[in-house]
Amino acid sequence: MKTICVYCGSSDKMDASYLEAAQEMGAAIAHRGLRLAYGAGSTGLMGALANGALAAGGEVIGVIPEMFATPQLMHARLTQLEITDTMHTRKARLAEIADAFIAMPGGYGTFEELFEMLTWAQIGLHRKPIGLLDVNGYFAPLLALVKHALDEGFLYNEHYALLTHAAQPEALLDALAGFEFPEGMERWVNR
C-alpha cells in the first residue's frame, strides 16, 4: 500500500470527536509514509483529515469535480490537486490512484462511495482492501445491516469478508495492510 483513499463527510455540524478522529486518521496515514487521496474538501471531516496528514508531513492528493472547486469548499494547501469535469470522473480517478479505501463517518456520498468500491471488488474490478473507521460506533447499524444481508442469503461469506473495520486509525491501517483478498469471489456468478 502506498496511497490510501479516504471517504468522509464534509458537514461541519457533527461532534468534535469526529473531527479529532479525522485528524488522527490523516496523521496515522502520514506517519506510515503513505499518501492520502481524498475529495479535496476543506470542510468537516474532509478538511480535518487533510490537515492532520499535512501537519504530520504527509503527502495529500485531492481530486475534486469542477462543480465543487470553489474557495469555500476546496482545500488550498494540498500537495497535489486535480480538478475533474464530473463526479464520476473524480470517483474513477480516486479508485485508480488508491491502493486501499477507508470510509469514515459521513452521509449519502460517503455511503455511495463505500458501496461502489465494495461492489467493484465483488464483481472483480479491483482486489484492494476496504475498511471502516468506526468512530463512536457510527457504523454499528451499517455493519448490522451487512451482517443481516449475509444471514438472509443476499451476500456470500467471501463478499462479507471484503469489509474490515476498527475503531482506531492504527488498528485499521494494520488490518488493511494484512488484508488477503477472499477466495471464491466468482462463486456467485458460477453457481
C-alpha positions in Angstrom: 0.0 0.0 0.0 1.3 3.4 -1.0 -1.9 5.5 -1.4 -5.0 5.3 0.8 -8.2 6.9 -0.4 -10.5 8.1 2.4 -14.1 8.9 2.0 -15.7 11.0 4.8 -18.3 13.7 5.5 -17.9 17.4 4.7 -20.5 18.7 7.1 -19.4 21.0 9.9 -22.3 20.1 12.3 -21.0 16.9 14.0 -19.5 16.4 17.4 -15.9 17.4 17.7 -14.8 13.9 18.4 -15.4 13.0 14.7 -13.1 15.9 13.7 -10.4 14.7 16.1 -10.6 11.2 14.7 -10.3 12.5 11.2 -7.1 14.5 12.1 -5.8 11.3 13.8 -6.5 9.2 10.7 -4.7 11.7 8.5 -1.7 11.8 10.8 -1.6 8.0 11.1 -1.5 7.7 7.3 1.3 10.3 7.1 3.3 8.7 9.9 3.4 5.4 8.0 4.8 7.2 4.9 1.6 6.6 3.0 -0.1 9.2 0.7 -3.6 10.3 1.4 -6.0 10.7 -1.5 -9.4 12.2 -0.9 -12.1 14.5 -2.3 -10.1 17.8 -1.8 -12.6 19.4 0.6 -11.7 21.9 3.3 -14.8 21.5 5.5 -15.9 18.9 8.0 -14.0 15.6 8.3 -12.5 16.1 4.9 -10.7 19.2 6.0 -9.6 17.8 9.3 -8.3 14.6 7.6 -6.2 16.6 5.2 -5.0 19.0 7.9 -3.9 16.0 10.0 -1.9 14.4 7.2 -0.3 17.7 6.2 0.6 18.7 9.8 2.3 15.3 10.1 4.4 16.0 7.0 2.3 13.8 4.7 1.5 14.0 1.0 -2.1 14.8 0.3 -3.7 14.3 -3.2 -7.1 16.0 -3.6 -9.4 15.2 -6.5 -12.5 17.4 -6.8 -15.1 17.9 -9.5 -15.4 21.4 -11.1 -18.8 22.0 -9.5 -17.2 22.0 -6.0 -13.9 23.7 -6.9 -14.7 26.9 -5.1 -12.7 28.8 -2.4 -15.3 27.9 0.2 -15.2 24.1 -0.4 -11.7 23.3 -1.8 -8.6 22.8 0.4 -6.0 25.4 -0.6 -2.8 23.7 0.8 -2.8 20.2 -0.8 0.4 18.6 -2.1 -1.4 17.8 -5.4 -4.8 19.0 -6.7 -6.8 17.5 -9.6 -10.0 19.1 -10.9 -12.2 16.8 -12.9 -15.1 17.5 -15.2 -17.7 15.3 -13.3 -18.2 13.5 -10.0 -18.0 10.2 -11.9 -14.5 11.1 -13.3 -13.5 12.1 -9.8 -14.6 8.7 -8.3 -12.8 6.8 -11.1 -9.6 8.8 -10.6 -9.6 8.2 -6.8 -10.2 4.5 -7.4 -7.3 4.4 -9.9 -4.7 6.0 -7.7 -5.7 4.3 -4.4 -4.2 1.0 -3.1 -6.8 0.8 -0.3 -10.0 2.5 0.7 -11.3 3.8 4.1 -14.7 5.2 4.9 -15.1 7.4 7.9 -18.4 8.8 9.2 -20.3 10.7 6.5 -23.6 10.9 4.7 -25.0 9.7 1.4 -21.9 10.5 -0.6 -19.7 8.5 1.8 -22.1 5.6 1.8 -22.3 5.6 -2.0 -18.5 5.7 -2.5 -18.0 2.9 0.1 -20.6 0.6 -1.5 -19.3 1.4 -5.0 -15.8 0.1 -4.0 -17.3 -2.9 -2.3 -19.4 -3.7 -5.4 -16.4 -3.2 -7.7 -14.4 -5.7 -5.5 -17.4 -8.1 -5.5 -17.6 -8.2 -9.4 -13.8 -8.3 -9.8 -12.9 -4.8 -10.9 -10.3 -4.5 -8.1 -8.7 -6.5 -5.3 -7.9 -3.6 -2.9 -8.7 -3.6 0.8 -11.7 -1.7 2.1 -12.2 -0.6 5.7 -14.4 1.4 8.0 -13.0 3.7 10.7 -15.9 3.1 13.2 -15.7 6.3 15.2 -18.0 6.3 18.2 -19.8 3.2 16.9 -21.0 5.3 13.9 -21.1 2.3 11.6 -22.6 -0.2 14.0 -26.1 0.0 12.3 -24.5 -0.4 8.9 -22.4 -3.4 10.0 -25.5 -5.0 11.4 -27.3 -4.4 8.1 -24.4 -6.0 6.2 -24.5 -9.0 8.6 -28.3 -9.2 8.1 -27.8 -9.3 4.3 -25.3 -12.2 4.9 -27.7 -14.1 7.2 -30.6 -13.7 4.8 -28.6 -15.0 1.9 -28.1 -11.8 -0.1 -24.3 -11.9 0.4 -21.8 -14.8 0.3 -19.2 -15.2 3.1 -16.5 -14.1 0.8 -18.3 -10.8 0.0 -18.9 -10.2 3.7 -15.1 -10.6 4.2 -14.4 -7.7 1.8 -15.2 -5.2 4.5 -12.9 -4.7 7.6 -13.4 -2.3 10.4 -11.7 -0.9 13.5 -12.3 1.9 16.0 -8.8 3.3 15.9 -6.7 4.5 12.9 -3.6 2.4 13.6 -5.7 -0.8 14.1 -7.5 -0.1 10.8 -4.3 0.5 8.9 -2.8 -2.7 10.3 -5.9 -4.6 9.2 -5.8 -3.2 5.7 -2.0 -3.9 5.4 -2.7 -7.6 6.4 -5.8 -8.0 4.2 -6.0 -11.0 1.9 -8.5 -11.0 -0.9 -11.1 -13.7 -0.3 -11.0 -16.8 -2.5 -14.1 -17.9 -4.4 -15.3 -14.4 -5.3 -16.7 -15.7 -8.6 -18.9 -18.3 -6.9 -22.0 -16.1 -7.1 -21.6 -15.9 -10.9 -20.6 -19.6 -11.4 -23.2 -21.2 -9.1 
